[in-house]
Amino acid sequence: MDKLTEAFREFTEERDWDQFHTPENLAKSICIEAGELLECFQWSNDFDKVHVCEELADVLSYCIMLADKLDVSIEDIVLDKLEKTKAKYPVDRAKGVSTKYDKLLDAAAKDKGQR
């Protein structure tokens, strides 16, 4: 990630764009690019993989720039969030189902009450 972050710092500095890269603007850009990524799948399950990858790269690029602006490690925040998600979705209740975590816990409580 350091290599990517440094590449974006250099790219931005060369163009004097840091002035535009506020956290708010970067977050907006992530959403805009995510919409463009989603558009690749609109109306059909057929998609152009090259175009999807370009849009995904745009989303990830803005995420890298926002993490840098906030002075956080992408690896650290993603792994931290993964640990929290593991706690919300324990394997014994979540395996093979797409139920939201708050409903998983309700279902597990009901199961215990029926035993």
N, C-alpha and C positions, 0 to 999 in steps of 0.2 A: 504493500500500500504506500510505502514511503516514496517509491519511484513514481507512482501515479500522482500522488499529492504534489511532489516537486515539479512534475511536468505541468500540472495545472497552475501552480504558482508562477512558473516561468511564462507560460502562455498568457496568463492574465496580466502579469507585470509588463510584458512586451507591448501589450495593447492598452495599458492604463485603464483596465476594466475593473480593478478592485473597488473603485468608487461606486460601482453599480452592484457589487456582490454583497449586499447586506443579507443577513440571515433571512429576512422576510422575502426579499427578491429571489434568493436561491430556493427557498421553500415553494414559492409560487412557480418557479421554473420546473421544479421536480413534478409538481402536479400537472403542469402544461405538457411536459414530455411524457408523463405517465398516460395522459389522455391520448397522445399521439400513438403510444405503444398499444393501447387498448383498441384504437381505431384499426390497427392491423388485423384484428380478429372480428371486426364488425361484419355482420351479415353472413359469415361463412366460417367454417372450420379450416378452410384452405388459407394458407398464409404464405407470404414471401419471407423465407427465413432471413435473407440478407437484410430486408427492410426491418424486420423485427429486431435483429441484432443491432442495427443502427439506432433504433429508437431506445432499445434497452441500454445501449452505451450512453445515450444522452441522459437517461434517468440516472444511471450510475455516476456519470460525470458530475452532475449537479449534487448528488449525494456526497461525493468525495469532497467537492468544494465547500459544501455546508459543514461537513464534519471538520474540515480544516479551519473554517471561519470560527467555529465554536470551540476549537482547540480540544477536540475529543478524538479518540482512537476508534475508528470504525470497528476494528476487531474486538476491542473491549466492549463497546456498547452492544454489538450484535451478540456476543457470547453471553453478556449479562442478561439480555432480553431472552435469549434461548433458555437460560436457567429458569427464569420466571415462567416462561411458557411451559417448560417441562413440569413445573409444579402445578400449573393450571390444567394440564392434560396428562395425568398419569397414565402410563401404558395400560394398566389393568382396566381402565375405564374408557380410554380413548382409542385403543387399537382398532383400526378398521372402520371407524365411524367419523362423521364430520360434524357431530353435534358441538355446539358452542359450549365452552367450559362451564358457564353458569348452569346450563341445562344438564351437563354431565354430572355435576355434583348433586342436583336435584334427583336425577334418576338413580344415582348410587344410594342416596338416603332412602328413597322409596324401596329399593331392592332390599336394603337392610331391614326395613320395617316389615317386609313380607316374609322374612325368614323366620 
